[in-house]
C-alpha cells in the first residue's frame, strides 16, 4: 500500500490516488450574511407616517385632569380617615384613585 500523505504540495492525492484539485473555495457564512443584509437594506423603503403628527386638543387637558382627579381622590381618602370620597367601600377608594392616574398615563402614551 502506498503513502497517502503528500511529501510535497504538488503531490496532493486522495485515498483513491486521484489528483486533488483545489477549485473554488466556498464563501464564508459571514460573507453570505453581509451580502444578504445589504440586499435586505436595499429593499427597505422608509415610509412616512400616515397618522396625525399632533395630538388632539382635548388630550392634554384630559390627561392632566385625570392625574389631578386621581390625586385628589387619594388625598381625600387619607385626610378623611378612609370615610370619603365613597363611604362603605373602604380601601377600594385607593383603587379608584389609582385607576384615574392609570388612565392619565395611558393618555400620556398617545401625547405628541
N, C-alpha and C positions, 0 to 999 in steps of 0.2 A: 504494500500500500504506500502511496506517495505522501508527500508532505502537503498539508492543507494550508499552512500559513506561509505567506509570501516572504521571501527574503528581501525583495526589492519592490518598490511601489509599482513598477510596470509589469510585475509578475502576479498581480492580484487575480485569483481564480476562485470560483466557488467549489463546493464539495463534489460536483459532477464534472469538474475540470473544464467548465466553460468560462470564457473570459468575462470578467465583471465590468460592466460599463457604468460609468458614473454620469448618468443622464441628468435631467432636470431635477433639482432638489425641491422637495415640497416646501411651500411657503409656510412660514411660522403662523401659529394661531393668532399671535398678537398682530401681525401684519393684516391678517384677514379681518380681525375685529376693527382695526383702524380704518380699513377701506370700507367696511360696512357702515361704520359710524359716519364717515364722510358722505357716503351715499345717502344715509338717513338724514343728515343735516341739510343736504341739498333739497330733500323732499319737503322739509318743514317750511310751511308758509306762515308768516306772522299775520294773524287776523286781528283787526281792531275790534274792541268790544262793541256789541250792538246795543247794550243797555244804556241807561242814562248815566252820565258822569257825575251828576249831583244828586244828593239825596232829596226826597220830597220835603217841602217846607214844614210839614207837620211832625216830622220825625224827631228833630232835636227837642222841641218843647215837650213832646210826649215822653221821650226818654228821660229828660230831667225831671219832669213831673212824676214819673213812675218811681225814680230814685227817691224823691222827696216824700212821696206818699208812704213808701215802704219805711223810710227812716222815721217819719212822724208816727207811723203805726207802732213801730218797735219802741220808740221813746215813750209814747203814751202808755204802752203796756207796762213798761218798767216803772214809770212815775206813778201810775195809778195802783201800783202794787198788785198787778195781774187782774184788776177788775174791769178795765176798759181796754180797747175800744169795743169789743163784743163780749159782754159778760157771759159766763157759764160755758165758755169753750176753753178756758184756761190757757195752757201753753200753746195751743193751736194758733193763738194770735201771733206768735213768733213766726209760724209757718206762713201765715197770710202776709206779714210784713216782708219776709224774705222772698215770697212769690212776686210781690211788686218789684223788688230790687232785681230779681232774676229776669223779669220781663223787661226792665230797663236795660240790662246787659244784653239781652237778645236783640233789642232795638239798636244798641250801640254797635253791634257787628255789621249792621246794614248802613251805618252812617258814613258818608264820604266827605 
